[in-house]
Amino acid sequence: MAFTEDFELTLLEDSEISLHDCRTQNVILYRCDCSQKGLLVGIGNPLLDISAIVDESLLQKYELQADGAIMAEDKHMPLYKELMEKHNAEFIAGGSVQNSLRVAQWILKKPNVCTYFGCVGNDDYARILRERAEAEGVTVRYQVTDEAPTGTCAVLVTGTHRSLCANLAAAQKFTPDHLGKEECRRSIESAKFFYASGFFVAVSPESIMQLAQHAHAHSHTFVMNLSAPFVSQFYKEPLTQIMPYVDVLFGNESEAEAFAQAFNIAETDLQQLALKTAALPKLNSRKRVVVITQGKDPVILVEGSKISLIPVIYLTREQIVDTNGAGDAFAGGFLSQLVMGKSYETCVKCGIYSATHIIQHSGCTVSGESDFQE
């Protein structure tokens, strides 16, 4: 289309603009801000967190670990009612990937960069989740089922520890055909980055594979979070199929150790373990990036065969309010910089910044404007 008699403006793919100077024959490429919309697609289990401060006796009653993360069994079902009736529980919009995307949007300060897939029930809990996510800039593509209520997650906070017990309910009803719906298909086609939680491997590994294969076919980036030790322990087979597509892998120390045991990696030193994980078979030629968080110790960043140790921000015991959501926030901060094309070191630093902010609040909640600087 014409711009002036001296310049010709052409819209290209990926929201680029070609500005042709007819006098000098130079071509200048510009990228619109609108190109950031829909860049990142995440898939996971949308859950409403029921969070409460409790003592050790409640963990013992339900056979829970202080920093554990498990799927609820029948014996855990009374827990949710008990938290609400006896422990002044707080309702917080949750679900690992949804949390991460909310945090990424907080950092990016531009709405609708992130799109989220997951399954909810046809109920008030789902409306709360949608309202919170959309208010924080996330585009929501929920699959809605009448077969089960929206999932919940009991968050038991004991000092600086938190135990998670998730009742997936509707979340486990997600089906791959949802991704083929017109609006979902458009979201997938416009994205350049794809993020899945290990938790979702227990729900629909076929859906994860569909996104991973799409990312591979279009030379996009596929990111995976190990999420919890039980994922590697009990879902090794689907995880084995997904791993060759993974460009970036997150995990904390216990998740990384469980992964190593499942995948016959003999290394016990976390840095060497990360190197071995990065070297596992991969379909594309890009070097796999492995990120292992270690609480208050430096984050291990491996890019192919390169190891970096990035220190975390020190907080006093009094500054730490709730560690629930720290890993989700780290992933969100990391992803916010990844979609902007920043270095992996900058991605990790933003992850640290985000996690540090989150643990000074109750639940995976933010306050004020983000002020992260490289």
Number of C-alpha atoms within 10 A of each C-alpha: 8 9 11 10 9 11 18 15 17 14 14 12 7 14 15 16 17 16 18 18 16 13 9 9 10 10 15 11 14 13 14 11 10 14 15 22 18 23 21 27 27 25 25 27 31 30 30 24 24 25 26 22 16 19 12 14 10 15 17 11 11 14 11 19 17 18 15 15 21 18 14 18 10 7 10 17 15 10 17 20 13 13 21 16 10 10 14 14 21 16 19 21 25 27 27 26 30 29 26 29 33 31 31 32 24 24 21 22 14 17 17 22 24 31 27 26 24 26 29 31 22 17 14 11 18 23 14 14 22 20 13 16 22 15 12 19 22 27 23 20 19 20 19 21 17 12 12 18 20 28 24 27 27 28 26 29 25 19 16 15 15 23 22 23 25 25 23 24 19 26 29 21 20 23 16 15 10 19 20 11 12 10 11 19 12 13 22 23 14 16 24 19 23 25 26 28 25 25 24 24 23 16 18 19 21 14 20 27 20 14 23 26 16 18 22 18 10 10 13 15 22 25 24 24 24 23 23 21 22 20 23 25 16 12 16 16 13 18 21 14 11 20 21 16 24 26 23 21 22 23 24 21 17 15 22 27 22 19 24 21 15 18 16 9 17 12 15 13 9 19 20 16 20 29 21 18 22 24 16 12 13 16 11 14 7 12 15 24 24 28 26 23 25 15 13 11 13 16 23 21 23 27 20 17 14 10 17 14 14 17 14 20 13 10 12 6 9 8 12 17 17 21 25 26 23 24 27 29 32 27 32 29 31 28 31 26 23 19 20 12 11 14 12 19 18 18 24 26 24 27 30 26 21 28 26 21 19 27 24 20 18 19 26 28 19 18 10 6 9 16 8 13 8 10
